[in-house]
């Protein structure tokens, strides 16, 4: 099972509340997703972290968008920081 599938299963199992619920606004809804219930459990937290990390790496590798052809960034270059992103040194 992939991390995404695990996260979906954890959300279904622990976060989905079916039936009429009253929201804090006073409105009613037929279902509610209390995601915190799922992502604070070990399996849900691990799956969420994996999905976020893999999504971030994919985004960095793709150069913040779908880039193909001769101008596409290499994976190694996409994962390095540019000079604009270096931390400011103290005293400057």
Backbone as CSV, one residue per row, in Angstrom:
resi,resn,N_x,N_y,N_z,CA_x,CA_y,CA_z,C_x,C_y,C_z
1,UNK,0.852,-1.176,0.000,0.000,0.000,0.000,0.901,1.243,0.000
2,UNK,0.612,2.191,-0.879,1.407,3.417,-0.944,1.065,4.338,0.223
3,UNK,1.901,5.337,0.440,1.651,6.308,1.514,0.333,7.038,1.286
4,UNK,0.048,7.360,0.044,-1.199,8.064,-0.275,-2.422,7.196,0.039
5,UNK,-2.318,5.914,-0.291,-3.412,4.985,0.010,-3.570,4.792,1.519
6,UNK,-2.440,4.721,2.223,-2.477,4.587,3.678,-3.131,5.806,4.308
7,UNK,-2.749,6.989,3.834,-3.334,8.216,4.365,-4.839,8.250,4.116
8,UNK,-5.264,7.878,2.928,-6.704,7.852,2.615,-7.434,6.861,3.515
9,UNK,-6.831,5.701,3.725,-7.454,4.688,4.588,-7.554,5.173,6.033
10,UNK,-6.502,5.816,6.530,-6.514,6.347,7.889,-7.562,7.446,8.043
11,UNK,-7.695,8.295,7.030,-8.712,9.341,7.077,-10.112,8.737,7.095
12,UNK,-10.326,7.718,6.244,-11.641,7.057,6.223,-11.937,6.388,7.562
13,UNK,-10.933,5.715,8.111,-11.141,4.922,9.326,-11.295,5.789,10.574
14,UNK,-10.497,6.852,10.698,-10.442,7.588,11.959,-10.969,9.026,11.902
15,UNK,-11.109,9.601,10.714,-11.449,11.018,10.641,-12.843,11.300,10.095
16,UNK,-13.397,10.387,9.352,-14.681,10.633,8.704,-15.832,10.360,9.670
17,UNK,-16.628,11.380,9.907,-17.807,11.258,10.767,-19.022,11.375,9.862
18,UNK,-19.766,10.274,9.727,-20.960,10.264,8.873,-22.201,10.494,9.710
19,UNK,-23.155,11.198,9.143,-24.389,11.519,9.861,-24.432,13.007,10.146
20,UNK,-25.530,13.461,10.656,-25.695,14.891,10.900,-24.801,15.348,12.052
21,UNK,-23.998,16.364,11.772,-23.119,16.940,12.792,-23.371,18.439,12.852
22,UNK,-23.192,19.009,14.013,-23.331,20.455,14.174,-21.934,21.060,14.211
23,UNK,-21.688,21.994,13.312,-20.395,22.671,13.229,-20.317,23.773,14.273
24,UNK,-19.115,24.278,14.528,-18.969,25.341,15.525,-19.734,26.593,15.135
25,UNK,-19.987,26.780,13.847,-20.761,27.936,13.392,-22.247,27.793,13.711
26,UNK,-22.645,26.583,14.095,-24.052,26.319,14.344,-24.743,25.658,13.169
27,UNK,-24.114,25.684,12.014,-24.676,25.032,10.829,-24.571,23.517,10.997
28,UNK,-25.381,22.815,10.250,-25.322,21.352,10.294,-24.769,20.825,8.973
29,UNK,-24.165,19.662,9.046,-23.630,19.009,7.857,-23.924,17.523,7.963
30,UNK,-23.915,16.849,6.841,-24.201,15.407,6.818,-22.946,14.570,7.044
31,UNK,-21.787,15.194,6.987,-20.540,14.498,7.294,-19.514,15.525,7.748
32,UNK,-18.448,15.046,8.368,-17.380,15.919,8.849,-16.085,15.129,8.765
33,UNK,-15.012,15.773,8.354,-13.703,15.135,8.306,-12.819,15.806,9.349
34,UNK,-12.559,15.099,10.434,-11.692,15.582,11.509,-10.300,15.012,11.244
35,UNK,-9.584,15.612,10.304,-8.304,15.071,9.837,-7.295,14.898,10.969
36,UNK,-7.358,15.766,11.956,-6.404,15.678,13.063,-6.474,14.321,13.756
37,UNK,-7.664,13.735,13.809,-7.819,12.410,14.425,-6.976,11.358,13.721
38,UNK,-6.837,11.493,12.414,-6.082,10.502,11.639,-4.593,10.811,11.600
39,UNK,-4.247,12.091,11.425,-2.823,12.397,11.239,-2.042,12.458,12.543
40,UNK,-2.717,12.415,13.677,-2.001,12.343,14.947,-1.762,10.896,15.383
41,UNK,-2.235,9.947,14.624,-1.953,8.533,14.880,-0.673,8.170,14.126
42,UNK,0.126,7.239,14.619,1.419,6.941,13.983,1.339,6.619,12.490
43,UNK,0.421,5.755,12.079,0.336,5.388,10.656,-0.074,6.583,9.794
44,UNK,-1.029,7.368,10.271,-1.472,8.536,9.523,-0.397,9.606,9.433
45,UNK,0.315,9.820,10.543,1.387,10.820,10.562,2.506,10.429,9.605
46,UNK,2.903,9.153,9.646,3.965,8.655,8.770,3.559,8.788,7.304
47,UNK,2.320,8.434,6.995,1.841,8.521,5.611,1.791,9.972,5.141
48,UNK,1.293,10.869,5.999,1.227,12.282,5.633,2.620,12.855,5.402
49,UNK,3.552,12.535,6.285,4.929,13.020,6.132,5.530,12.520,4.826
50,UNK,5.293,11.269,4.510,5.824,10.703,3.267,5.218,11.388,2.048
51,UNK,3.923,11.603,2.063,3.259,12.270,0.934,3.805,13.688,0.768
52,UNK,3.988,14.412,1.871,4.494,15.786,1.803,5.931,15.801,1.304
53,UNK,6.762,14.932,1.857,8.172,14.909,1.456,8.307,14.514,0.000
54,UNK,7.630,13.452,-0.408,7.722,13.025,-1.802,7.144,14.069,-2.742
55,UNK,6.070,14.723,-2.342,5.503,15.790,-3.163,6.467,16.953,-3.305
56,UNK,7.149,17.299,-2.215,8.128,18.389,-2.265,9.320,18.048,-3.135
57,UNK,9.801,16.814,-3.045,10.923,16.406,-3.882,10.536,16.391,-5.350
58,UNK,9.334,15.919,-5.636,8.874,15.897,-7.015,8.748,17.318,-7.553
59,UNK,8.194,18.214,-6.734,8.053,19.610,-7.152,9.417,20.222,-7.417
60,UNK,10.382,19.968,-6.516,11.732,20.509,-6.710,12.366,19.914,-7.959
61,UNK,12.181,18.629,-8.148,12.769,17.971,-9.310,12.169,18.500,-10.606
62,UNK,10.883,18.800,-10.577,10.222,19.291,-11.781,10.441,20.787,-11.970
63,UNK,11.116,21.432,-11.052,11.386,22.856,-11.200,10.152,23.701,-10.954
64,UNK,9.310,23.296,-9.982,8.085,24.019,-9.639,7.113,24.079,-10.806
65,UNK,7.087,23.065,-11.584,6.156,22.974,-12.703,6.618,21.876,-13.631
66,UNK,5.847,21.577,-14.619,6.244,20.542,-15.564,7.217,21.160,-16.542
67,UNK,8.458,20.718,-16.463,9.491,21.240,-17.354,10.049,20.081,-18.163
68,UNK,10.008,20.197,-19.459,10.554,19.162,-20.324,11.398,19.821,-21.385
69,UNK,12.135,19.027,-22.102,12.939,19.556,-23.194,14.326,19.954,-22.747
70,UNK,15.057,20.676,-23.596,16.460,20.992,-23.307,16.649,21.938,-22.122
71,UNK,15.628,22.698,-21.743,15.770,23.645,-20.636,15.281,23.099,-19.301
72,UNK,14.891,21.830,-19.255,14.405,21.229,-18.006,15.559,21.104,-17.023
73,UNK,15.324,21.441,-15.755,16.402,21.327,-14.767,16.709,19.873,-14.471
74,UNK,17.976,19.600,-14.191,18.338,18.241,-13.787,17.897,18.047,-12.346
75,UNK,17.656,16.816,-11.924,17.241,16.582,-10.534,18.257,17.120,-9.536
76,UNK,19.542,16.951,-9.809,20.568,17.434,-8.875,20.523,18.951,-8.760
77,UNK,20.369,19.648,-9.870,20.325,21.114,-9.845,19.046,21.612,-9.166
78,UNK,17.949,20.930,-9.387,16.674,21.362,-8.817,16.673,21.260,-7.303
79,UNK,17.454,20.352,-6.740,17.468,20.157,-5.290,18.509,21.009,-4.581
80,UNK,19.268,21.822,-5.310,20.237,22.707,-4.675,19.602,24.073,-4.476
81,UNK,20.115,24.818,-3.529,19.580,26.143,-3.247,20.289,27.182,-4.099
82,UNK,19.543,28.160,-4.553,20.152,29.259,-5.294,20.746,30.253,-4.302
83,UNK,21.553,31.164,-4.785,22.157,32.180,-3.911,21.093,33.030,-3.239
84,UNK,19.958,33.217,-3.895,18.889,34.039,-3.320,18.251,33.367,-2.112
85,UNK,18.456,32.083,-1.961,17.816,31.360,-0.872,18.754,31.062,0.294
86,UNK,19.991,31.579,0.235,20.910,31.302,1.332,20.531,32.128,2.551
87,UNK,20.770,31.603,3.749,20.402,32.346,4.964,21.233,33.626,5.099
88,UNK,20.634,34.637,5.673,21.328,35.898,5.913,22.289,35.695,7.075
89,UNK,23.538,36.100,6.880,24.517,35.943,7.957,24.370,37.055,8.967
90,UNK,24.642,36.733,10.228,24.544,37.721,11.294,25.532,38.852,11.042
91,UNK,25.115,40.050,11.321,25.991,41.213,11.152,25.915,41.851,9.796
92,UNK,25.103,41.351,8.933,24.967,41.958,7.594,23.715,42.750,7.504
